[in-house]
């Protein structure tokens, strides 16, 4: 078990049992093919795109993320100030969201691209692993607690540079019905950089409005199994709400108290709309 963050109690056999309408097998095959083409295009184009000025790079990433989600049959609804390029005050913002699925990463990129924090295992994922690595993802070894201060320092430096960083402070994916506590460690980066924190709520539902756990990526669920479940779903909708940013704490606040305060405030904001 990781010493860095807890493991969610959600399991595929108990949390992914909700029935959902499905598309035909030919439609699933078409979605998979289109998704693979979009992912490969992202890998191939990542090096030249990274050479572009930040504004142009951000627009292309937003476009690519929306195309990728569309190939998977996911309809995306973005709301709130951070869903616009000029939202959330611009610049170095620590974007924090509840964590349900691997889909959460392109969902946030569709609204507010930034460097993401991910576990080291993601680097080994087929196709998506190289893609997120080329995207400048900060990888965290959750089994080596001594690497945490270096990770916090790297995130803080990125924030000082005026770029957003995306973090999932629950530390593990949950089914959407259950959720975990926002761990305060990575909020230390916002404290050190004097950066705003922007909470984001991610919810998945079907076209008829029913909540669904189909996209959840929990327990020993495999990436390919999860992908197959997503492309089979009919009418999958993702609601992404960017909430008002939380200002950095007062300079006189203690470092440990400040990060805990930010974590509690961000979680309260996210849970208030879920």
TORRO-168294 format. One line per field, with one value per residue (C-alpha): residue number from 1; residue in one letter; x negated, y negated, z. Coordinates in steps of 0.2 Angstrom, whole numbers, m for minus. Example, Ala and Ser with C-alpha at 12.3 -4.5 7.8 and 13.67 -1.06 7.14 Angstrom:
2
pado: 1	2
marro: A	S
X: m62	m68
Y: 22	5
Z: 39	36
***
This chain:
274
pado: 1	2	3	4	5	6	7	8	9	10	11	12	13	14	15	16	17	18	19	20	21	22	23	24	25	26	27	28	29	30	31	32	33	34	35	36	37	38	39	40	41	42	43	44	45	46	47	48	49	50	51	52	53	54	55	56	57	58	59	60	61	62	63	64	65	66	67	68	69	70	71	72	73	74	75	76	77	78	79	80	81	82	83	84	85	86	87	88	89	90	91	92	93	94	95	96	97	98	99	100	101	102	103	104	105	106	107	108	109	110	111	112	113	114	115	116	117	118	119	120	121	122	123	124	125	126	127	128	129	130	131	132	133	134	135	136	137	138	139	140	141	142	143	144	145	146	147	148	149	150	151	152	153	154	155	156	157	158	159	160	161	162	163	164	165	166	167	168	169	170	171	172	173	174	175	176	177	178	179	180	181	182	183	184	185	186	187	188	189	190	191	192	193	194	195	196	197	198	199	200	201	202	203	204	205	206	207	208	209	210	211	212	213	214	215	216	217	218	219	220	221	222	223	224	225	226	227	228	229	230	231	232	233	234	235	236	237	238	239	240	241	242	243	244	245	246	247	248	249	250	251	252	253	254	255	256	257	258	259	260	261	262	263	264	265	266	267	268	269	270	271	272	273	274
marro: X	X	X	X	X	X	X	X	X	X	X	X	X	X	X	X	X	X	X	X	X	X	X	X	X	X	X	X	X	X	X	X	X	X	X	X	X	X	X	X	X	X	X	X	X	X	X	X	X	X	X	X	X	X	X	X	X	X	X	X	X	X	X	X	X	X	X	X	X	X	X	X	X	X	X	X	X	X	X	X	X	X	X	X	X	X	X	X	X	X	X	X	X	X	X	X	X	X	X	X	X	X	X	X	X	X	X	X	X	X	X	X	X	X	X	X	X	X	X	X	X	X	X	X	X	X	X	X	X	X	X	X	X	X	X	X	X	X	X	X	X	X	X	X	X	X	X	X	X	X	X	X	X	X	X	X	X	X	X	X	X	X	X	X	X	X	X	X	X	X	X	X	X	X	X	X	X	X	X	X	X	X	X	X	X	X	X	X	X	X	X	X	X	X	X	X	X	X	X	X	X	X	X	X	X	X	X	X	X	X	X	X	X	X	X	X	X	X	X	X	X	X	X	X	X	X	X	X	X	X	X	X	X	X	X	X	X	X	X	X	X	X	X	X	X	X	X	X	X	X	X	X	X	X	X	X	X	X	X	X	X	X	X	X	X	X	X	X	X	X	X	X	X	X
X: 0	m6	m14	m10	9	23	31	50	62	71	71	77	88	98	96	97	113	125	133	131	137	124	120	118	102	98	100	88	75	76	74	59	51	54	48	32	29	32	20	6	8	6	m10	m17	m13	m18	m36	m32	m17	m28	m39	m24	m21	m11	6	5	0	15	27	21	21	39	44	35	43	61	58	51	66	78	70	74	93	91	101	93	101	89	95	87	74	60	68	62	43	44	53	47	36	25	7	1	16	16	31	38	53	61	54	65	57	42	55	53	36	42	58	48	37	52	56	39	24	9	m4	3	m3	m1	m7	m23	m13	m4	m20	m19	m2	0	1	8	m8	m20	m7	m6	m24	m27	m14	m26	m17	m25	m26	m25	m31	m18	m28	m43	m38	m55	m52	m37	m47	m55	m38	m31	m45	m43	m25	m28	m41	m29	m16	m28	m32	m13	m7	7	4	18	18	31	28	39	24	34	49	66	82	91	104	90	75	59	52	42	24	15	m3	m2	7	m10	m15	m2	m7	m25	m21	m7	4	23	31	46	58	66	80	81	98	103	120	131	140	156	148	145	128	117	101	97	81	75	57	56	48	40	49	38	36	41	56	61	59	70	83	82	84	98	109	122	126	111	110	96	101	85	88	74	78	72	53	47	34	18	17	10	m9	m8	0	m10	m15	m6	9	10	10	23	34	33	36	52	58	56	64	79	81	81	92	104	109	108
Y: 0	m17	m27	m43	m42	m30	m18	m20	m8	m8	9	14	27	16	m2	2	12	m2	3	m9	m10	m4	m7	6	16	7	m10	m4	1	m15	m25	m14	m17	m36	m37	m28	m40	m55	m49	m44	m61	m69	m59	m64	m82	m85	m89	m103	m110	m112	m124	m136	m151	m147	m154	m145	m129	m130	m133	m117	m107	m112	m107	m91	m86	m90	m80	m65	m65	m66	m51	m41	m47	m58	m75	m88	m102	m115	m129	m142	m155	m143	m136	m151	m154	m170	m163	m160	m175	m168	m162	m151	m142	m126	m117	m104	m92	m76	m61	m48	m42	m43	m53	m67	m73	m77	m84	m97	m100	m104	m118	m123	m115	m114	m102	m87	m78	m59	m43	m35	m20	m31	m33	m14	m15	m11	m26	m38	m35	m43	m56	m63	m62	m73	m85	m89	m79	m79	m61	m56	m40	m37	m23	m34	m48	m56	m62	m72	m88	m88	m86	m100	m111	m107	m111	m127	m133	m130	m140	m154	m154	m158	m141	m131	m114	m101	m90	m77	m79	m63	m54	m40	m37	m35	m29	m46	m40	m39	m51	m54	m67	m81	m77	m94	m90	m97	m112	m117	m122	m135	m141	m143	m151	m162	m155	m154	m137	m133	m119	m109	m97	m83	m73	m59	m56	m49	m59	m57	m65	m49	m48	m34	m26	m19	m30	m26	m18	m10	5	18	11	12	m3	7	14	m4	m10	3	m1	m20	m17	m5	m18	m28	m46	m48	m66	m74	m90	m100	m115	m127	m135	m152	m152	m152	m166	m161	m162	m177	m178	m176	m159	m144	m133	m117	m127	m136	m120	m112	m127	m127	m108	m110	m125	m117	m101	m110	m120	m104	m94	m109	m106	m87
Z: 0	m4	10	0	m3	2	m9	m13	m6	m23	m32	m50	m44	m32	m40	m59	m59	m65	m81	m95	m113	m126	m144	m157	m159	m176	m167	m153	m166	m175	m158	m154	m171	m170	m152	m157	m172	m161	m147	m160	m168	m151	m148	m165	m164	m146	m150	m162	m152	m137	m147	m149	m138	m123	m130	m146	m137	m125	m139	m148	m133	m129	m147	m146	m129	m136	m151	m141	m130	m145	m153	m137	m138	m122	m123	m113	m104	m97	m85	m74	m76	m78	m94	m103	m107	m97	m82	m64	m64	m78	m75	m61	m54	m44	m52	m40	m44	m38	m47	m55	m71	m83	m93	m80	m88	m105	m98	m88	m103	m113	m102	m94	m100	m89	m82	m73	m58	m61	m53	m61	m67	m79	m89	m93	m101	m119	m130	m117	m106	m119	m123	m105	m103	m119	m112	m97	m84	m67	m61	m43	m35	m22	m14	m11	2	1	m16	m11	m7	m24	m32	m22	m27	m45	m45	m35	m48	m62	m53	m51	m70	m72	m79	m72	m64	m62	m47	m40	m21	m17	m23	m30	m42	m34	m42	m41	m28	m15	m13	m4	7	m1	5	9	4	m14	m8	m1	m19	m20	m2	m8	m24	m18	m31	m32	m30	m42	m37	m51	m50	m62	m64	m76	m81	m95	m108	m98	m83	m72	m64	m70	m64	m81	m83	m65	m65	m48	m39	m51	m66	m81	m93	m108	m99	m94	m111	m118	m106	m110	m129	m127	m117	m126	m121	m109	m103	m92	m83	m78	m67	m63	m47	m40	m36	m18	m14	m7	12	22	23	42	41	46	31	38	43	27	16	27	26	7	6	17	7	m10	m4	3	m13	m24	m12	m12	m30	m31
***
